[in-house]
Amino acid sequence: MTEGPLWSGLDLVARLNARVRGLVPDGVGGISIDTRTLRPGDLFFAIKGENSDGHDHVAAALEKGAAAAVIDEAHADAFGQAGPLYIVRDVLPALEDLGRAARGRMDGRVIAVTGSVGKTSTKEALRDVLSTVGATHASAASYNNHWGVPLTLARMPEDTRFGVFEIGMNHAGEITPLVAMVRPHIAIVTTVAPVHLEFFSGVEAIADAKAEIFSGLWPGGLAIINRDDPTYDRTRWHAENSPARHILSFGEHAQADARLEALTQVSDGSLVKAEVLGQVVNFHLGAPGKHLALNALAVLLAAKAAGLDLFAAASTLGRVKAGPGRGAQSRIETGRGAFTLIDESYNANPASMRAALDLLGSTMRGLSSRRIAVLGDMRELGPQAPALHRDLFKSVRDNDVDLVFAVGPLMRELFDALPSKLQGAWAETADEIAAGLFDVILPGDVVMVKGSNASRMGPLVASLKTRFSLPVEA
């Protein structure tokens, strides 16, 4: 990307519809809403969050070298001449306006991704593939909500060739305004699953909410849908009644436009054979798991539609790695030998939990080693939550799991349904389960940890790594 400021100081006055106090900066190099990650020269937006108000951190942002801060009129008097300030009526809408301006000045191709499972990994795979041929801008982490999407847009340089945006939701109607800002040429729905059932009447309503992503498509754009989903027909209907001109599908289904034909797990990922738009494609995916291989097919459809060579795009998928909390594998040395840790600790729902258990079941193990699942509660499932936890028993059985450690009152439903030989231990919290888990793990074991963020399985993964010597990446 070209050198120079992300936004000129004078341009920001109009883009933000702001009045200025102090000297207008020549330009800003980035956009920040968090002083912990702010870099000198950034423009700081004082966003009001659920637990904090960015206005409380404006002074710290300026002290750290922010080029200026965006504050609201209600706080203007409190800051006096503290530094360069852009004063607006409301900070979040100002950030949204800047995001729309960034999208309006960018002439490249834009792809949006949503789904109950696999949004972030698909977005990251697209980033890896597209960046091989042009400047690519993508969401950081899981910045997929009402502030994350406009923030990602506002950070997008003008000369970006490819933009990739992750879009999430907890309630119906949340995707529509976000995708209206992004205006993608290509929209992907990775899968529709029983997630956030506390806020929906059923999976069909979730499909309707996910399909909102098609409403913001550039006229004549492409919708990419999971052909294996039970809600495929419903999701396709929404695509057909959207600005999309083209609809493509992926999956194992015989009629999928990108069809998975064979999958072999290897030590450094997966070997995949697929038929994509009538062409046989063989490639190495640098992360294991069928769910990731299926989403890689959506990536190839999007890359082809964005103008990339299909086989060249497939050849870059070996660079895709599972991230922390999303299937990253490590070999942990115990002093008596190593065990394998699969970190699936970033959130959970029934679909992603089954996918994680499938991944555990696909791992190689020795004759005396075991597959151990450490599972925390899945949240926001409403009245169906107890049954959905008990229903995981089939996945535990089918994947030849040897031992289950369960955390939380909901996961007790699964634990009590297991035969005694599979019951490791149950505890109310991850901290309480740790000691017993540490004592049980043996060299050669494969340990997979997963649960909703509220179950705090991430700190348990960290404890496993620090309990023993430094891990060696698998």
Secondary structure, 3 states (H helix, E strand, C coil): CCCCCCEEHHHHHHHHCCEEECCCCCEECEEECCCCCCCCCEEEECCECCCCEHHHHHHHHHHCCCCEEEEEHHHHHHHCCCCCEEEECCHHHHHHHHHHHHHHHCCCEEEEEECCCCHHHHHHHHHHHHCCCCCEEECCCCCCCCCHHHHHHHCCCCCCCEEEEECCCCCCCCHHHHHHHHCCCEEEECCCCCCCHHHCCCHHHHHHHHHHHHHHCCCCCEEEEECCCCCHHHHHHHHHCCCCCEEEEEECCCCCCEEEEEEEEECCEEEEEEEECCEEEEEEECCCCHHHHHHHHHHHHHHHHCCCCHHHHHHHHHHCCCCCCCCEEEEEECCCCEEEEEEECCCCCHHHHHHHHHHHHHCCCCCCCCEEEEEECCCCCHHHHHHHHHCCHHHHHHCCCCEEEEECCCHHHHHHHCCHHHEEEEECCHHHHHHHHHHHCCCCCEEEEECCHHHCHHHHHHHHHHHCCCCEEC
